Amino acid sequence: MAKSKTRGVCDDRRKVKFLSKLATSSHVANSAAAAGVAVSTVYKWRERDPEFFRAWMQALAAGYELLEMDLLDRARNGVEKPVFHEGKQVAMVRQFRDGIGVKLLLAHKEMVALARVAEGQINPEEVRASLDRKLADMREKLLSGRALADQRAKPAASSDDD
């Protein structure tokens, strides 16, 4: 087998390993190390290979979804932490602190949305139409609320005139 073919097979294996690790860690450097390649190499693959770029975005989206599930579990159930007194563990307490994780999710929310658009899971026209419907519903409710308030105010004003 020619050297370039061998390299291509090895690169394909490394790409798969990188993407697999990226989907569970959402960490590019650690994923590259697990695949046995330099970070610069995976960025070159991403730049030159549109298929790899799509798979990268899907892996990141999957990783962020896992992170979200972990954070939701922590938010619901907390995390057991040992309590020490004079060097000895005396109890366990359940802590509920995920502010940093929530900030991380918010920072990467746009990335997940972009990945979903790239996958074709989100159609911009459908999103726009959905938003237009929601805004129209909100406008209708607002106008209905104003009309109801006006109707309630009229009888009170006319009874004062009597």
Short mmCIF file of the C-alpha atoms (twelve columns), coordinates in Angstrom:
data_MODEL
# 
_entry.id   MODEL 
# 
loop_
_atom_site.group_PDB 
_atom_site.id 
_atom_site.type_symbol 
_atom_site.label_atom_id 
_atom_site.label_alt_id 
_atom_site.label_comp_id 
_atom_site.label_asym_id 
_atom_site.label_seq_id 
_atom_site.Cartn_x 
_atom_site.Cartn_y 
_atom_site.Cartn_z 
_atom_site.pdbx_PDB_model_num 
ATOM 1   C CA . MET A 1   0.000   0.000  0.000  1 
ATOM 2   C CA . ALA A 2   1.334   3.431  -0.950 1 
ATOM 3   C CA . LYS A 3   2.348   5.805  1.817  1 
ATOM 4   C CA . SER A 4   -0.405  8.331  0.933  1 
ATOM 5   C CA . LYS A 5   -3.078  5.600  1.090  1 
ATOM 6   C CA . THR A 6   -1.751  4.410  4.440  1 
ATOM 7   C CA . ARG A 7   -1.718  7.959  5.712  1 
ATOM 8   C CA . GLY A 8   -5.327  8.435  4.500  1 
ATOM 9   C CA . VAL A 9   -6.489  5.326  6.384  1 
ATOM 10  C CA . CYS A 10  -4.643  6.436  9.528  1 
ATOM 11  C CA . ASP A 11  -6.082  9.933  9.167  1 
ATOM 12  C CA . ASP A 12  -9.581  8.504  8.814  1 
ATOM 13  C CA . ARG A 13  -9.116  6.462  11.997 1 
ATOM 14  C CA . ARG A 14  -7.746  9.495  13.811 1 
ATOM 15  C CA . LYS A 15  -10.631 11.643 12.580 1 
ATOM 16  C CA . VAL A 16  -13.142 9.126  13.889 1 
ATOM 17  C CA . LYS A 17  -11.348 8.919  17.235 1 
ATOM 18  C CA . PHE A 18  -11.125 12.707 17.456 1 
ATOM 19  C CA . LEU A 19  -14.816 13.174 16.642 1 
ATOM 20  C CA . SER A 20  -15.845 10.477 19.105 1 
ATOM 21  C CA . LYS A 21  -13.888 12.125 21.913 1 
ATOM 22  C CA . LEU A 22  -15.133 15.588 20.905 1 
ATOM 23  C CA . ALA A 23  -18.740 14.384 21.146 1 
ATOM 24  C CA . THR A 24  -18.226 13.315 24.750 1 
ATOM 25  C CA . SER A 25  -15.854 16.040 25.948 1 
ATOM 26  C CA . SER A 26  -16.514 19.126 23.807 1 
ATOM 27  C CA . HIS A 27  -12.788 19.822 24.236 1 
ATOM 28  C CA . VAL A 28  -10.741 20.160 21.045 1 
ATOM 29  C CA . ALA A 29  -7.248  19.857 22.554 1 
ATOM 30  C CA . ASN A 30  -8.101  16.786 24.639 1 
ATOM 31  C CA . SER A 31  -9.852  15.176 21.683 1 
ATOM 32  C CA . ALA A 32  -6.850  15.797 19.431 1 
ATOM 33  C CA . ALA A 33  -4.511  14.312 22.049 1 
ATOM 34  C CA . ALA A 34  -6.762  11.235 22.369 1 
ATOM 35  C CA . ALA A 35  -6.583  10.805 18.590 1 
ATOM 36  C CA . GLY A 36  -2.799  11.222 18.617 1 
ATOM 37  C CA . VAL A 37  -2.728  14.344 16.459 1 
ATOM 38  C CA . ALA A 38  -1.807  17.976 16.950 1 
ATOM 39  C CA . VAL A 39  -4.530  20.530 17.472 1 
ATOM 40  C CA . SER A 40  -3.311  22.342 14.355 1 
ATOM 41  C CA . THR A 41  -3.898  19.144 12.360 1 
ATOM 42  C CA . VAL A 42  -7.567  18.871 13.322 1 
ATOM 43  C CA . TYR A 43  -8.082  22.535 12.470 1 
ATOM 44  C CA . LYS A 44  -6.490  21.912 9.057  1 
ATOM 45  C CA . TRP A 45  -8.811  18.937 8.520  1 
ATOM 46  C CA . ARG A 46  -11.765 21.078 9.499  1 
ATOM 47  C CA . GLU A 47  -10.706 23.846 7.122  1 
ATOM 48  C CA . ARG A 48  -10.041 21.564 4.142  1 
ATOM 49  C CA . ASP A 49  -12.729 18.885 4.527  1 
ATOM 50  C CA . PRO A 50  -16.369 20.062 4.493  1 
ATOM 51  C CA . GLU A 51  -17.579 16.609 5.558  1 
ATOM 52  C CA . PHE A 52  -15.233 16.644 8.542  1 
ATOM 53  C CA . PHE A 53  -16.394 20.177 9.375  1 
ATOM 54  C CA . ARG A 54  -20.041 18.990 9.425  1 
ATOM 55  C CA . ALA A 55  -19.098 16.000 11.600 1 
ATOM 56  C CA . TRP A 56  -17.143 18.340 13.918 1 
ATOM 57  C CA . MET A 57  -20.187 20.575 14.355 1 
ATOM 58  C CA . GLN A 58  -22.414 17.557 15.005 1 
ATOM 59  C CA . ALA A 59  -19.946 16.229 17.576 1 
ATOM 60  C CA . LEU A 60  -19.856 19.596 19.355 1 
ATOM 61  C CA . ALA A 61  -23.642 19.777 19.378 1 
ATOM 62  C CA . ALA A 62  -23.790 16.267 20.850 1 
ATOM 63  C CA . GLY A 63  -21.190 17.209 23.466 1 
ATOM 64  C CA . TYR A 64  -23.105 20.302 24.486 1 
ATOM 65  C CA . GLU A 65  -26.300 18.295 24.737 1 
ATOM 66  C CA . LEU A 66  -24.502 15.872 27.082 1 
ATOM 67  C CA . LEU A 67  -23.258 18.814 29.118 1 
ATOM 68  C CA . GLU A 68  -26.774 20.182 29.296 1 
ATOM 69  C CA . MET A 69  -28.080 16.819 30.508 1 
ATOM 70  C CA . ASP A 70  -25.357 16.646 33.178 1 
ATOM 71  C CA . LEU A 71  -26.149 20.161 34.342 1 
ATOM 72  C CA . LEU A 72  -29.863 19.430 34.429 1 
ATOM 73  C CA . ASP A 73  -29.168 16.345 36.530 1 
ATOM 74  C CA . ARG A 74  -27.053 18.408 38.930 1 
ATOM 75  C CA . ALA A 75  -29.695 21.122 39.064 1 
ATOM 76  C CA . ARG A 76  -32.358 18.563 39.923 1 
ATOM 77  C CA . ASN A 77  -30.369 16.279 42.205 1 
ATOM 78  C CA . GLY A 78  -27.364 18.283 43.402 1 
ATOM 79  C CA . VAL A 79  -23.920 16.824 44.031 1 
ATOM 80  C CA . GLU A 80  -22.844 14.959 47.176 1 
ATOM 81  C CA . LYS A 81  -19.887 16.624 48.868 1 
ATOM 82  C CA . PRO A 82  -18.053 15.434 51.975 1 
ATOM 83  C CA . VAL A 83  -17.892 17.658 55.049 1 
ATOM 84  C CA . PHE A 84  -14.679 17.539 57.070 1 
ATOM 85  C CA . HIS A 85  -14.027 18.578 60.648 1 
ATOM 86  C CA . GLU A 86  -10.555 18.419 62.131 1 
ATOM 87  C CA . GLY A 87  -9.360  16.373 59.181 1 
ATOM 88  C CA . LYS A 88  -12.093 13.722 59.394 1 
ATOM 89  C CA . GLN A 89  -15.122 13.327 57.196 1 
ATOM 90  C CA . VAL A 90  -18.152 13.853 59.417 1 
ATOM 91  C CA . ALA A 91  -21.007 14.131 56.934 1 
ATOM 92  C CA . MET A 92  -22.144 14.426 53.332 1 
ATOM 93  C CA . VAL A 93  -24.119 17.368 52.035 1 
ATOM 94  C CA . ARG A 94  -25.902 17.882 48.758 1 
ATOM 95  C CA . GLN A 95  -24.813 21.053 46.955 1 
ATOM 96  C CA . PHE A 96  -26.669 22.788 44.151 1 
ATOM 97  C CA . ARG A 97  -24.190 25.148 42.415 1 
ATOM 98  C CA . ASP A 98  -24.018 25.272 38.661 1 
ATOM 99  C CA . GLY A 99  -23.666 28.942 37.815 1 
ATOM 100 C CA . ILE A 100 -20.457 28.388 35.869 1 
ATOM 101 C CA . GLY A 101 -21.995 25.527 33.882 1 
ATOM 102 C CA . VAL A 102 -25.033 27.599 33.013 1 
ATOM 103 C CA . LYS A 103 -22.785 30.433 31.847 1 
ATOM 104 C CA . LEU A 104 -20.851 27.956 29.732 1 
ATOM 105 C CA . LEU A 105 -24.035 26.676 28.138 1 
ATOM 106 C CA . LEU A 106 -25.172 30.203 27.375 1 
ATOM 107 C CA . ALA A 107 -21.806 30.981 25.816 1 
ATOM 108 C CA . HIS A 108 -22.072 27.951 23.535 1 
ATOM 109 C CA . LYS A 109 -25.792 28.131 22.792 1 
ATOM 110 C CA . GLU A 110 -25.146 29.938 19.525 1 
ATOM 111 C CA . MET A 111 -22.643 27.248 18.481 1 
ATOM 112 C CA . VAL A 112 -25.236 24.530 19.028 1 
ATOM 113 C CA . ALA A 113 -27.806 26.499 17.037 1 
ATOM 114 C CA . LEU A 114 -25.321 26.949 14.192 1 
ATOM 115 C CA . ALA A 115 -24.565 23.224 14.195 1 
ATOM 116 C CA . ARG A 116 -28.271 22.416 13.969 1 
ATOM 117 C CA . VAL A 117 -28.675 24.838 11.076 1 
ATOM 118 C CA . ALA A 118 -25.677 23.208 9.359  1 
ATOM 119 C CA . GLU A 119 -27.305 19.786 9.824  1 
ATOM 120 C CA . GLY A 120 -30.516 21.027 8.303  1 
ATOM 121 C CA . GLN A 121 -32.458 20.453 11.530 1 
ATOM 122 C CA . ILE A 122 -33.518 24.093 11.559 1 
ATOM 123 C CA . ASN A 123 -35.050 25.796 8.568  1 
ATOM 124 C CA . PRO A 124 -34.626 29.580 8.876  1 
ATOM 125 C CA . GLU A 125 -37.867 30.247 6.984  1 
ATOM 126 C CA . GLU A 126 -39.804 27.969 9.343  1 
ATOM 127 C CA . VAL A 127 -38.242 29.698 12.349 1 
ATOM 128 C CA . ARG A 128 -39.185 33.108 10.956 1 
ATOM 129 C CA . ALA A 129 -42.757 31.955 10.245 1 
ATOM 130 C CA . SER A 130 -43.027 30.491 13.751 1 
ATOM 131 C CA . LEU A 131 -41.781 33.733 15.295 1 
ATOM 132 C CA . ASP A 132 -44.222 35.734 13.169 1 
ATOM 133 C CA . ARG A 133 -47.099 33.540 14.400 1 
ATOM 134 C CA . LYS A 134 -46.016 33.933 18.020 1 
ATOM 135 C CA . LEU A 135 -45.709 37.700 17.656 1 
ATOM 136 C CA . ALA A 136 -49.139 37.882 16.020 1 
ATOM 137 C CA . ASP A 137 -50.602 35.832 18.896 1 
ATOM 138 C CA . MET A 138 -48.943 38.112 21.451 1 
ATOM 139 C CA . ARG A 139 -50.262 41.194 19.626 1 
ATOM 140 C CA . GLU A 140 -53.769 39.721 19.537 1 
ATOM 141 C CA . LYS A 141 -53.661 38.956 23.272 1 
ATOM 142 C CA . LEU A 142 -52.379 42.438 24.019 1 
ATOM 143 C CA . LEU A 143 -55.134 44.047 21.946 1 
ATOM 144 C CA . SER A 144 -57.766 41.775 23.516 1 
ATOM 145 C CA . GLY A 145 -56.510 42.696 26.984 1 
ATOM 146 C CA . ARG A 146 -56.720 46.389 26.161 1 
ATOM 147 C CA . ALA A 147 -60.233 46.017 24.736 1 
ATOM 148 C CA . LEU A 148 -61.339 44.130 27.852 1 
ATOM 149 C CA . ALA A 149 -59.811 46.811 30.089 1 
ATOM 150 C CA . ASP A 150 -61.582 49.514 28.053 1 
ATOM 151 C CA . GLN A 151 -64.923 47.677 28.374 1 
ATOM 152 C CA . ARG A 152 -64.500 47.377 32.134 1 
ATOM 153 C CA . ALA A 153 -63.628 51.064 32.423 1 
ATOM 154 C CA . LYS A 154 -66.685 52.255 30.414 1 
ATOM 155 C CA . PRO A 155 -69.453 50.902 32.721 1 
ATOM 156 C CA . ALA A 156 -67.632 52.310 35.755 1 
ATOM 157 C CA . ALA A 157 -67.463 55.732 34.091 1 
ATOM 158 C CA . SER A 158 -71.134 55.656 32.999 1 
ATOM 159 C CA . SER A 159 -72.344 54.659 36.496 1 
ATOM 160 C CA . ASP A 160 -70.540 57.693 37.892 1 
ATOM 161 C CA . ASP A 161 -72.527 59.899 35.487 1 
ATOM 162 C CA . ASP A 162 -75.905 58.657 36.852 1 
# 
